[in-house]
Amino acid sequence: MSRTVRATALTALCCTLAVTGLTGCGALSDVRSGLQEAQTDLETAAEEVMTEGELFTGTKMLAVDGGSVNVSCSGAPADDRPVIVLMAGMGDGLDTLADLQETLSETDRVCSYDRFGEGESDQPAGPQSIADIGETLTAVLDDVAGDGPVVLAGHSLGGLIAARYAPDHTDRVRGLVLLDATSPTMLDDITGVIPESATGAGAEVRAQNIAVFEGENPESILIESDAVRSAGDIPTEIIQHGVQYLGEIPEYGDDLERVWTEGQEKWAEVSSNSRLSTADESGHYIHVDQPEIAVEAIQRVTDQAAA
């Protein structure tokens, strides 16, 4: 049953109850019977709204293989429009995307979720690979979009996961927005810039990043450097930071900024229909520093995907 039909049925039911009460027709037992039947119908409809992803609004815990993940959806489904799915970076919950989701949901159906180990979701059962993360994403998409199309918009690690996922799921991923996405070769980039012999702040940055990429992170995810694979010609926008915060790292900052930019250029290979731009006044959190840039990019990609 479609959302419109379900809403119409509920409206008609309420009208029927109102008429019954106003006219006083029928015996008391008939009224009680009608009320009980109406309550059952309402409870059934409410259960359908809460369990069918395309109609779900608010937050819920979704059972997937390995535990439960926290999912949030807002905005009404629109004919021939993809569902927008927002993906946060490592160490961030979906709450960091709440303002972005609220703005986008004025015109589109928008959902987000906490990966295992993030936000309100369960802890991962053990080490995770990018493929494992992708299986969880598939379960979320099945729930919030059914077999319909989606646009993935990911920040930082969320962008890397989205760009790794899209080439294997071109049947449903119709567009990408990568907000300062983690470079596809980030670990190699960092160890190439900062040598093992480094000391001070450089040595600390190197050690910390190696640990994170080898699984010492909230998601227990192993992140390997890999070549970018193509998802065809899906509309794709890649937005990199303009405020050179990596440049603040003594001795190695300029080179780290350089390899980060090179990583963004590599992501452009994910689609023959990609566009790389810079958010001049943003640090890593583009959707916080310049939310209008993120909103407009996601809306452009969604418009193209719906065309």
Secondary structure, DSSP 8 states (H G I E B T S, - for coil): --HHHHHHHHHHHHHHHHHHHHHT-S-HHHHHHHHHHHHHHHHHHHHHHHHSGGG--EEEEEEETTEEEEEEEES---TT--EEEEE--TT--GGGGHHHHHHHTTTS-EEEE--TTSTTS---SS-B-HHHHHHHHHHHHHHHHTTS-EEEEEETHHHHHHHHHGGG-TTTEEEEEEES---TTHHHHHHHHS-TT--HHHHHHHHHHHHHHTT-STT-B----------TT--EEEEEE-S--GGGSTTTHHHHHHHHHHHHHHHGGG-TTEEEEEETT--S-HHHHSHHHHHHHHHHHHHHHH-
